[in-house]
Amino acid sequence: MTGGFIHRIFWTALIAGGFAGLVLAGIQQFTIVPMILEAETYETGGSDHSHGHDGEPGEGHADHEAWGPEEGLERSLFTFLSTMAVGIGFALLLVACYAIRAVTIKSRVHWRWGMLWGLGGFAAFHLAPALGIPPELPGAAAELGERQTWWLLTVALTAGGLLCLGLVPGVSRWLGLVLVVLPHLAGAPQPENSGGLAPAELETAFIYMSLFTNAVFWIVLGSVTAYLYDRLGNDEAVPA
């Protein structure tokens, strides 16, 4: 039965994660990607006016650029593949939660419950961090280090708090609330120079559209993983 259980987890994550990743990448092609391309024009335009030490425009810049996929088909394909990989990874996390829930609560995982779990994933990985560090367009002045640490802690504490609230029996609900609120009480470290080269209207639209597309992704991911996990389990609540 162990092999069947692993088979159940693997195929649920592969199918549901790949499908949700395709949905996200498809939506982003018509929403997020045009905003990023527009923001990159401001970034490029700003760099065109920069000068090297000898006074030549942008001297030496091209030689030190990091690799990136070419515009067009290559970039779109790279985006779709990377988004599918992310979807499969997140699907594995959700399926692990379903398996723990099946063991601790002894109940089947319905697709509606999966949708709620998906919203929990969206809250932990996107909504809660965005309250302190909103999504940023290319060219935004964002200092790393402390901001990355705060982001990771916020994701971990929010996920842990939500698990205490909805998964672990016998744990005080107050503990879950404290974990969710704690990183926001501490506050996110902010860069000295906020904002990027793109207009403020574009940055604001990018924040809201990023949250919207990721919310759709997690709702699809949660409901589809729960549906497939239940179906592939042959209507058994707990794997033997």
C-alpha positions as CSV (number, residue, x, y, z in Angstrom):
1,M,0.0,0.0,0.0
2,T,3.0,2.3,0.5
3,G,3.7,2.2,-3.2
4,G,0.1,3.1,-4.0
5,F,0.2,6.0,-1.5
6,I,3.4,7.4,-3.1
7,H,1.8,6.9,-6.5
8,R,-1.2,8.8,-5.3
9,I,0.8,11.7,-4.1
10,F,3.1,11.9,-7.1
11,W,0.4,11.9,-9.8
12,T,-1.8,14.3,-7.8
13,A,1.0,16.8,-7.5
14,L,2.2,16.3,-11.1
15,I,-1.2,16.7,-12.8
16,A,-2.7,19.3,-10.5
17,G,0.5,21.3,-10.1
18,G,1.2,21.3,-13.9
19,F,-2.4,22.3,-14.7
20,A,-2.5,25.1,-12.2
21,G,0.9,26.3,-13.4
22,L,-0.4,26.4,-17.0
23,V,-3.4,28.4,-15.9
24,L,-1.2,30.9,-14.0
25,A,1.2,31.2,-16.9
26,G,-1.6,31.7,-19.4
27,I,-3.2,34.4,-17.3
28,Q,0.1,36.1,-16.7
29,Q,0.8,36.3,-20.4
30,F,-2.2,38.7,-20.8
31,T,-1.8,40.6,-17.4
32,I,1.6,40.5,-15.7
33,V,3.9,40.1,-18.7
34,P,2.8,43.2,-20.5
35,M,3.3,45.2,-17.3
36,I,6.8,43.8,-16.9
37,L,7.7,44.5,-20.5
38,E,6.5,48.1,-20.1
39,A,8.5,48.5,-16.9
40,E,11.6,47.2,-18.6
41,T,11.3,49.9,-21.2
42,Y,11.6,52.5,-18.4
43,E,14.5,50.6,-16.9
44,T,16.3,50.4,-20.3
45,G,15.5,54.0,-21.0
46,G,17.1,55.0,-17.7
47,S,20.2,53.0,-18.4
48,D,20.6,54.5,-21.8
49,H,21.3,57.8,-20.1
50,S,23.9,56.3,-17.8
51,H,27.6,56.9,-18.6
52,G,30.7,54.9,-18.0
53,H,33.8,56.3,-16.4
54,D,35.0,57.5,-19.8
55,G,31.7,59.3,-20.6
56,E,30.5,56.8,-23.1
57,P,26.8,55.8,-22.8
58,G,26.3,52.5,-21.0
59,E,29.9,51.4,-21.6
60,G,30.6,47.9,-20.4
61,H,27.0,47.2,-19.4
62,A,26.2,44.6,-22.0
63,D,29.3,42.5,-21.1
64,H,28.1,42.0,-17.6
65,E,24.4,41.3,-18.2
66,A,23.1,38.1,-16.7
67,W,21.7,35.5,-19.1
68,G,18.0,35.6,-19.8
69,P,15.7,34.0,-22.3
70,E,15.2,35.7,-25.6
71,E,12.0,37.7,-26.2
72,G,9.1,36.0,-27.8
73,L,8.7,32.2,-27.9
74,E,11.8,31.3,-25.8
75,R,10.7,33.7,-23.0
76,S,7.1,32.4,-23.0
77,L,8.2,28.8,-23.0
78,F,10.7,29.4,-20.2
79,T,7.9,31.1,-18.2
80,F,5.5,28.3,-18.8
81,L,8.0,25.6,-17.7
82,S,9.2,27.4,-14.6
83,T,5.6,28.2,-13.5
84,M,4.6,24.6,-14.0
85,A,7.6,23.5,-11.9
86,V,6.5,25.9,-9.1
87,G,3.0,24.6,-9.3
88,I,4.2,21.0,-8.9
89,G,6.3,22.0,-5.9
90,F,3.4,23.8,-4.2
91,A,1.1,20.9,-5.0
92,L,3.4,18.6,-3.1
93,L,3.1,20.8,-0.1
94,L,-0.7,20.8,-0.3
95,V,-0.9,17.0,-0.8
96,A,1.3,16.5,2.3
97,C,-1.2,18.7,4.3
98,Y,-4.1,16.6,2.9
99,A,-2.3,13.4,4.0
100,I,-1.7,14.7,7.5
101,R,-5.3,15.9,7.8
102,A,-6.5,12.5,6.7
103,V,-4.5,10.8,9.5
104,T,-5.3,13.3,12.3
105,I,-8.9,14.1,11.5
106,K,-9.9,10.9,9.7
107,S,-11.9,12.5,7.0
108,R,-11.9,12.7,3.2
109,V,-10.5,15.8,1.4
110,H,-13.3,17.4,-0.6
111,W,-12.5,19.8,-3.4
112,R,-14.2,22.7,-1.5
113,W,-11.8,22.1,1.4
114,G,-9.0,22.0,-1.1
115,M,-10.1,25.5,-2.3
116,L,-9.8,26.8,1.3
117,W,-6.4,25.2,1.6
118,G,-5.4,26.9,-1.6
119,L,-6.5,30.3,-0.2
120,G,-4.4,29.5,2.9
121,G,-1.4,29.0,0.6
122,F,-2.1,32.2,-1.1
123,A,-2.3,34.0,2.2
124,A,0.9,32.5,3.4
125,F,3.1,32.9,0.3
126,H,1.6,36.1,-1.2
127,L,-0.9,38.1,0.7
128,A,0.8,38.2,4.1
129,P,4.3,39.1,2.7
130,A,2.7,41.7,0.3
131,L,1.4,43.6,3.4
132,G,5.0,44.4,4.2
133,I,6.9,44.0,0.9
134,P,4.5,44.3,-2.1
135,P,5.4,42.7,-5.5
136,E,7.9,44.9,-7.4
137,L,8.4,45.6,-11.0
138,P,11.8,45.4,-12.7
139,G,13.9,48.4,-11.9
140,A,12.4,48.9,-8.4
141,A,14.9,49.9,-5.7
142,A,14.8,46.9,-3.5
143,E,17.5,46.1,-1.0
144,L,17.8,42.4,-0.3
145,G,19.2,40.7,2.8
146,E,16.9,41.8,5.6
147,R,13.9,42.0,3.3
148,Q,14.4,38.4,2.2
149,T,14.8,37.2,5.8
150,W,11.6,39.0,6.7
151,W,9.8,37.5,3.7
152,L,10.9,34.0,4.6
153,L,9.9,34.4,8.3
154,T,6.5,35.8,7.3
155,V,5.8,32.9,5.0
156,A,6.9,30.4,7.7
157,L,5.0,32.0,10.6
158,T,1.8,32.6,8.5
159,A,1.8,29.0,7.3
160,G,2.4,27.7,10.8
161,G,-0.3,29.9,12.2
162,L,-2.8,28.8,9.6
163,L,-1.9,25.2,10.3
164,C,-2.5,25.7,14.0
165,L,-5.9,27.3,13.1
166,G,-7.1,24.6,10.8
167,L,-5.1,21.4,10.9
168,V,-3.5,20.5,14.3
169,P,-6.1,19.5,16.8
170,G,-5.8,20.5,20.4
171,V,-3.5,23.5,19.7
172,S,-4.6,26.8,21.0
173,R,-6.2,29.0,18.2
174,W,-4.5,32.0,20.0
175,L,-1.1,30.5,19.1
176,G,-2.1,30.5,15.4
177,L,-3.2,34.1,15.6
178,V,0.0,35.2,17.3
179,L,2.1,33.5,14.6
180,V,0.2,35.2,11.8
181,V,0.3,38.7,13.3
182,L,3.9,38.5,14.7
183,P,5.9,39.5,11.6
184,H,3.6,42.5,10.9
185,L,4.1,43.7,14.5
186,A,7.8,43.6,13.9
187,G,7.4,45.3,10.6
188,A,9.1,44.7,7.3
189,P,12.5,46.4,6.6
190,Q,12.0,49.1,3.9
191,P,14.6,50.3,1.4
192,E,16.0,53.8,1.8
193,N,14.9,54.7,-1.8
194,S,11.5,53.3,-2.4
195,G,9.9,53.1,-5.8
196,G,11.4,52.3,-9.2
197,L,11.6,53.9,-12.6
198,A,8.1,52.9,-13.7
199,P,5.1,55.2,-13.0
200,A,3.4,54.8,-9.7
201,E,0.1,53.9,-11.5
202,L,1.9,50.9,-13.2
203,E,3.5,49.8,-9.9
204,T,0.1,49.9,-8.2
205,A,-1.6,48.0,-11.0
206,F,1.2,45.4,-10.9
207,I,0.7,44.8,-7.2
208,Y,-3.0,44.2,-7.4
209,M,-2.8,42.1,-10.6
210,S,0.0,39.9,-9.1
211,L,-2.2,39.2,-6.1
212,F,-5.2,38.5,-8.2
213,T,-3.4,36.1,-10.6
214,N,-1.7,34.2,-7.7
215,A,-5.1,34.0,-5.9
216,V,-6.6,32.3,-9.0
217,F,-3.6,30.0,-9.1
218,W,-3.9,28.8,-5.5
219,I,-7.7,28.4,-5.8
220,V,-7.3,26.2,-8.9
221,L,-4.3,24.4,-7.3
222,G,-6.1,23.7,-4.0
223,S,-9.4,22.5,-5.5
224,V,-7.8,20.3,-8.2
225,T,-5.2,18.7,-5.9
226,A,-8.0,17.9,-3.4
227,Y,-10.2,16.4,-6.1
228,L,-7.5,14.2,-7.6
229,Y,-6.1,13.2,-4.2
230,D,-9.6,12.0,-3.2
231,R,-10.3,10.2,-6.6
232,L,-6.9,8.5,-6.8
233,G,-7.4,7.2,-3.2
234,N,-10.3,5.1,-4.5
235,D,-12.7,6.9,-2.1
236,E,-10.6,5.9,1.0
237,A,-10.2,8.6,3.6
238,V,-7.0,7.3,5.0
239,P,-4.3,5.4,3.1
240,A,-3.5,2.0,4.5
